[in-house]
Amino acid sequence: MKKLISFHSSRGGTGKTIIATNLAALMAQRGLNVALIDLDFRAPSLYHIFREMVREPINFWVNDYLNSLCKPEDFLREVRDSLNLNGSLLVGLANPSVYAIEDMLGKSRSWEANSLKKLMELRKFLFNVLDVDLCIYDSSPGIQYSSLNAIVCSDKVVYVATSDPLDIEGVRESLKEFSDIFGDKVMILLNKVFPETDYWPEDRQRKFCHQVSKKLESPILGVIPCYCDILKAERRRILAFEKLDHPFLKELVKISQKLLEGGNS
């Protein structure tokens, strides 16, 4: 079953992009055809992660597609060979230049309405023409038109949050205010919790997850502890292929399986 999943957060710094990137790579390694699209126009990151893996010149960006300046095949780039993957991994990169960021932040509502149409067309192109199995949209943190457009297009939304009470409250407010848009699509992925320096017994962890799930009225997709070495790692790397025995990867494998099955914890 083909599926589009958006990764979202209430604010920056939750680890949303690193998780989305590594999950995309893991699923491609399993033989799936995956597309990873950067819709975080405030702080585009995928270019910095994939720029050394993209072998063809980047003449067009996701920005250009939404501005009706190019077709999907013009901005999509294959990185399968660079990562030695079993399946395809197409990346759509957002323009990281200051000018491009300012331009995207100043768009009108009519432009955003057309952008939603373009994203729906992109979905059809990926699934029907390129035979992509899974598409991942990495959306902008917070609530703005670009992130809402990504959510509307998606089959599921992975809302990445930390254990910070302010972060949890931000998620709760956005889910409440835009309940008609989020609907029952949301799954909560808790990241950077249960730090190694502060041991949490399993019963305390389960209690915390139950409290968060109840407060947000959404199921918990998974829980990723706070690993200091991951936080310190060079962010341009695909960590999943460099730390094969790391518990971070093991958690991502569990999460990827749940996403493919459509189930929750």
C-alpha positions in Angstrom: 0.0 0.0 0.0 1.4 3.4 -1.0 1.6 5.9 1.8 2.5 9.6 2.3 3.7 10.5 5.8 4.5 14.0 7.0 7.0 14.6 9.8 6.0 17.6 11.9 6.9 19.3 15.2 5.7 22.3 17.2 9.1 23.9 17.2 12.6 23.4 15.9 15.3 21.3 17.6 13.2 18.1 18.2 15.2 16.0 15.8 12.4 15.7 13.3 14.6 16.0 10.2 17.3 13.6 11.4 14.6 11.0 12.2 12.8 11.5 8.9 16.0 11.2 6.9 17.2 8.0 8.6 13.8 6.4 8.4 13.7 7.1 4.7 17.1 5.6 4.2 16.2 2.5 6.3 13.1 1.9 4.3 14.9 2.3 1.1 17.5 -0.2 2.3 14.7 -2.7 2.8 14.0 -2.4 -0.9 11.2 0.1 -0.9 11.1 3.0 -3.3 11.1 6.1 -1.2 10.8 9.9 -1.8 12.0 12.4 0.8 10.8 16.0 0.2 12.0 19.0 2.2 9.1 21.3 2.9 10.8 23.1 5.8 11.3 26.4 4.0 12.2 28.3 7.1 15.2 26.1 7.8 15.9 23.8 4.9 18.3 21.0 6.0 18.2 18.2 3.5 20.5 20.0 1.1 23.3 20.0 3.8 22.7 16.3 4.4 22.6 15.1 0.8 24.6 17.6 -1.2 27.6 15.3 -1.3 25.4 12.4 -2.4 23.7 14.1 -5.3 25.7 13.5 -8.4 23.8 15.7 -10.8 23.8 19.5 -10.7 20.9 21.0 -8.7 19.3 23.3 -11.2 15.8 23.3 -9.6 14.5 23.1 -6.0 11.2 22.2 -4.4 10.6 25.9 -4.2 10.8 26.1 -8.0 8.2 23.4 -8.4 5.8 25.2 -6.0 6.4 28.4 -7.9 5.4 26.5 -11.1 8.8 26.9 -12.6 9.6 23.3 -13.1 8.2 19.7 -13.2 8.8 17.1 -10.4 11.4 15.3 -12.4 13.4 18.5 -12.6 14.0 18.8 -8.9 14.0 15.1 -7.7 17.4 13.5 -7.3 18.3 9.9 -6.9 20.8 9.0 -4.1 20.5 5.2 -4.2 23.9 4.5 -5.5 25.6 6.9 -3.1 24.2 5.1 -0.2 24.3 1.6 -1.8 20.6 1.1 -1.1 18.5 -1.8 -2.2 15.6 0.5 -3.2 15.3 3.9 -4.6 15.7 7.0 -2.5 14.6 10.2 -4.3 15.2 13.5 -2.5 13.6 16.8 -3.2 15.7 19.6 -1.8 14.5 23.1 -0.6 16.7 26.0 -1.6 18.8 26.9 1.5 19.7 30.4 0.3 18.6 33.4 2.4 16.9 34.9 -0.6 14.9 31.8 -1.2 13.9 31.5 2.5 12.7 35.1 2.6 10.8 34.6 -0.7 8.9 31.5 0.7 8.0 33.2 4.0 6.4 36.1 2.1 3.9 34.1 0.0 0.3 35.0 -0.2 -2.7 32.9 0.7 -3.6 32.5 -2.9 -0.1 31.2 -3.6 -0.4 28.7 -0.6 -3.7 27.5 -2.1 -2.0 26.7 -5.4 0.8 25.2 -3.4 -1.6 22.6 -1.9 -2.7 21.7 -5.4 0.9 21.3 -6.5 1.6 19.0 -3.5 -1.4 16.9 -4.4 -0.2 16.6 -8.0 3.3 15.7 -6.7 1.8 12.9 -4.7 0.0 11.5 -7.7 3.2 11.8 -9.8 5.3 10.0 -7.2 2.9 7.1 -6.7 1.4 6.7 -10.2 4.3 7.6 -12.5 7.5 6.8 -10.5 5.9 4.0 -8.5 7.1 5.3 -5.2 6.0 3.1 -2.2 6.5 5.7 0.5 6.8 9.5 0.4 8.0 11.5 3.4 7.3 15.2 3.7 9.6 17.0 6.2 7.4 20.0 7.1 8.1 23.3 8.8 7.8 23.4 12.6 4.8 25.1 14.0 1.6 25.9 12.3 1.7 27.8 9.0 0.2 27.3 5.6 3.1 25.2 4.2 3.0 22.8 7.1 -0.8 22.6 7.0 -0.6 21.8 3.3 1.7 18.9 4.0 -0.6 17.6 6.6 -3.6 17.8 4.3 -1.8 15.8 1.7 -0.7 13.1 4.1 -2.1 9.7 5.1 -0.3 9.9 8.4 1.4 12.6 10.5 4.3 11.7 12.7 4.4 14.5 15.3 7.9 14.6 16.8 8.1 16.0 20.4 10.5 16.0 23.2 9.7 15.5 26.9 9.9 19.2 27.5 6.5 20.3 29.1 6.5 23.4 26.9 7.0 21.3 23.8 4.2 18.9 24.8 1.9 21.8 25.5 2.7 23.3 22.0 1.7 20.0 20.4 -1.5 19.8 22.4 -2.5 23.4 21.4 -1.8 22.8 17.7 -3.7 19.5 17.7 -6.6 21.1 19.4 -6.7 24.2 17.3 -6.5 22.4 14.0 -8.2 19.2 14.9 -10.2 19.3 11.7 -7.0 19.1 9.6 -5.1 16.6 11.8 -8.1 14.4 12.3 -7.0 10.8 13.2 -3.8 11.0 11.2 -1.5 11.8 14.1 1.0 9.5 15.8 3.3 10.9 18.5 7.0 10.1 18.3 8.8 11.1 21.5 12.5 11.9 21.0 15.3 12.8 23.3 13.6 11.3 26.4 14.8 9.1 29.2 18.4 10.5 29.1 21.2 8.1 29.8 22.4 10.3 32.6 19.0 10.0 34.4 17.8 6.4 34.5 14.1 5.9 34.2 12.7 2.5 35.2 10.4 0.8 32.7 7.3 1.4 34.7 8.1 5.1 34.9 8.6 5.2 31.2 5.3 3.5 30.5 3.5 5.9 32.9 5.0 8.9 31.2 4.1 7.7 27.7 0.5 6.9 28.8 0.2 10.4 30.3 1.5 12.0 27.1 -0.8 9.9 24.9 -3.8 10.8 27.1 -3.0 14.5 27.1 -2.5 14.7 23.3 -5.3 12.2 22.6 -3.0 10.5 20.1 -1.2 7.2 20.1 2.5 6.9 20.8 4.4 5.6 17.7 7.7 5.2 19.5 10.1 6.5 22.0 13.8 7.4 21.3 16.0 8.1 24.3 18.4 11.0 24.4 21.8 9.7 23.2 24.6 12.2 23.7 26.7 10.8 20.9 23.9 11.2 18.4 23.4 14.8 19.5 27.1 15.5 19.0 27.4 13.7 15.7 27.9 15.5 12.4 24.4 16.2 11.2 25.2 15.9 7.5 25.6 12.2 7.9 23.1 9.4 7.5 23.6 7.9 11.0 21.7 4.7 10.3 24.5 3.5 8.1 27.4 4.4 10.4 26.2 3.1 13.7 24.8 -0.3 12.9 24.7 -1.6 16.4 23.6 1.7 18.0 20.3 1.5 20.0 19.2 4.6 18.1 19.1 2.5 14.9 17.3 -0.3 16.7 14.5 2.1 17.8 14.2 3.4 14.2 13.9 -0.1 12.9 11.0 -0.7 15.3 9.4 2.6 14.3 9.8 1.9 10.5 8.0 -1.5 11.0 5.1 0.2 12.7 4.8 2.8 10.0 4.7 0.1 7.3 2.1 -1.8 9.2 0.1 1.3 10.1 0.0 0.3 13.7 1.0 2.0 17.0 2.4 1.0 20.3 
